[in-house]
Amino acid sequence: MPPASSPDFRTCLFDLDGTLIDHFRAIHRCHAYTLRQLGLPEPTLAQVRRAVGLGVEHAIVQLLGPEHADLLPRALTIYRAHWAETMLDDVELLPGARELLSALKKRGVQTAVFTNKHGPSARDICRHLGLDPFLDAVFGANDTPCIKPDFNFAHHVLTQRKADIRTPLFV
């Protein structure tokens, strides 16, 4: 039995948005810009919060609504270009996130980001915020054909990290 000070988990996978970082101002700004470019009303912050979580395509479909579903390809092009230019603006590390990751690393826990945010964007954001020393990996959308909550995405991440599937903690 491990000492009381040792965690029972050996791998900790963190979501990114709303867990380690606050990125909703940037996400909202990009969705508002996209819809404005399409001649549609800008979504509110509350609408964007309700739409995100299952990947950018899902969010844009939700914000366009069924009557504008045909605009999805154009909307994705606009969003992605604007996101690439501005994604590091207004991104903030949540209080205690760096300290938590540091403490876990000191205890020998393998840490990784496990997000539906575009993988390359997630890695750029983590690097920008100085999280690289505390993370063993960053996995995101388009790194596999799956996104959360599909078990295959989690299985892929755990397999890639050679993690014991009996000991992960998902945050």
C-alpha positions in Angstrom: 0.0 0.0 0.0 1.4 3.4 -1.0 2.2 6.0 1.8 -0.7 8.3 2.7 1.1 11.2 1.0 1.3 9.4 -2.4 -1.6 9.7 -4.8 -3.4 6.5 -5.8 -3.2 7.7 -9.4 0.0 7.8 -11.5 -1.4 9.7 -14.6 -3.5 12.8 -14.5 -5.2 14.1 -17.7 -6.5 17.7 -17.6 -9.0 19.4 -19.8 -7.7 22.8 -20.8 -10.5 25.4 -21.2 -12.1 26.1 -17.8 -9.8 23.7 -16.0 -6.3 25.0 -16.5 -7.0 28.1 -18.5 -9.6 30.8 -19.1 -9.8 31.3 -22.8 -13.4 32.2 -23.3 -12.8 35.8 -24.2 -10.6 34.8 -27.1 -13.1 32.0 -28.1 -16.0 34.4 -28.0 -14.1 37.1 -29.9 -13.3 34.6 -32.7 -16.9 33.3 -32.9 -18.2 36.9 -32.9 -15.8 37.9 -35.7 -16.8 34.8 -37.8 -20.5 35.4 -37.6 -20.0 39.1 -38.2 -18.0 38.3 -41.4 -20.9 36.1 -42.5 -23.4 39.0 -42.0 -25.0 37.3 -39.0 -25.6 38.6 -35.5 -22.7 38.2 -33.0 -23.3 35.5 -30.4 -23.3 36.5 -26.7 -20.7 35.1 -24.4 -23.4 32.9 -22.8 -24.3 31.5 -26.2 -20.6 30.7 -26.9 -20.2 29.0 -23.5 -23.2 26.8 -24.2 -21.9 25.9 -27.7 -18.2 24.9 -26.9 -16.9 21.7 -25.5 -17.3 19.2 -28.4 -14.9 20.8 -30.9 -14.9 24.0 -33.0 -17.1 22.4 -35.8 -19.8 21.5 -33.3 -19.7 25.0 -31.7 -20.0 26.8 -35.1 -22.9 24.6 -36.1 -24.6 25.4 -32.8 -24.0 29.1 -33.3 -25.0 29.2 -37.0 -28.3 27.4 -36.3 -29.9 25.0 -38.8 -31.0 27.8 -41.1 -27.4 28.7 -41.8 -25.8 25.2 -41.7 -24.7 25.6 -45.3 -22.3 28.3 -44.2 -20.2 25.9 -42.1 -17.3 25.4 -44.5 -16.9 29.2 -44.9 -17.4 29.8 -41.2 -14.6 27.3 -40.4 -12.2 28.9 -42.8 -12.9 32.4 -41.3 -12.7 31.1 -37.7 -9.5 29.1 -38.1 -7.7 32.0 -39.8 -8.7 34.5 -37.2 -8.0 32.0 -34.4 -4.5 31.4 -35.7 -3.8 35.2 -35.6 -5.3 35.9 -32.2 -5.5 32.7 -30.1 -2.7 33.8 -27.7 -4.5 37.1 -26.9 -6.6 37.1 -23.7 -5.5 33.6 -22.6 -5.1 33.3 -18.8 -3.8 30.6 -16.6 -6.4 29.9 -13.9 -5.3 30.5 -10.3 -3.4 27.6 -8.8 -3.0 25.7 -12.1 0.8 26.0 -12.4 1.2 25.2 -8.7 -1.0 22.1 -9.0 0.9 20.8 -12.1 4.2 21.5 -10.4 3.2 19.6 -7.2 2.0 16.6 -9.2 5.2 16.5 -11.2 7.2 16.6 -7.9 5.2 13.5 -6.7 6.1 11.6 -9.9 2.6 11.8 -11.5 2.5 11.9 -15.2 0.5 14.9 -16.4 -1.0 15.7 -19.8 -3.6 17.9 -21.3 -6.5 16.0 -22.9 -8.7 18.5 -24.7 -11.1 19.0 -27.6 -9.3 22.2 -28.5 -7.3 21.8 -31.7 -4.1 19.9 -30.8 -1.6 22.3 -32.3 -3.4 25.3 -30.8 -3.5 23.6 -27.3 0.3 22.9 -27.5 1.0 26.5 -28.6 -1.1 27.8 -25.7 0.6 25.6 -23.1 4.0 26.6 -24.4 3.0 30.3 -24.4 1.8 30.0 -20.7 5.0 28.2 -19.7 3.3 24.9 -18.8 5.7 22.7 -20.8 8.0 21.9 -17.9 5.0 20.5 -16.0 3.3 18.5 -18.8 4.4 15.2 -20.3 2.2 15.7 -23.4 -0.7 17.7 -24.8 -3.4 15.9 -26.8 -6.2 17.6 -28.7 -8.7 17.5 -31.5 -7.2 16.3 -34.8 -4.5 14.3 -33.0 -6.8 11.3 -33.4 -10.0 10.8 -35.4 -11.8 10.9 -32.0 -12.7 13.6 -29.5 -14.0 13.5 -26.0 -16.1 11.9 -24.7 -15.3 9.0 -27.1 -13.4 6.4 -25.0 -11.1 5.7 -28.0 -9.6 9.2 -27.5 -8.8 8.4 -23.8 -7.5 5.0 -24.7 -5.2 6.5 -27.3 -3.8 9.0 -24.8 -3.2 6.4 -22.1 -1.6 4.1 -24.6 0.7 6.8 -26.0 1.7 7.7 -22.5 2.2 4.0 -21.5 0.0 4.7 -18.6 -1.5 2.1 -16.4 -5.2 2.2 -17.3 -6.1 1.4 -13.7 -4.6 4.6 -12.3 -5.5 7.7 -14.4 -7.3 10.7 -13.0 -9.3 12.8 -15.4 -9.8 16.5 -14.4 
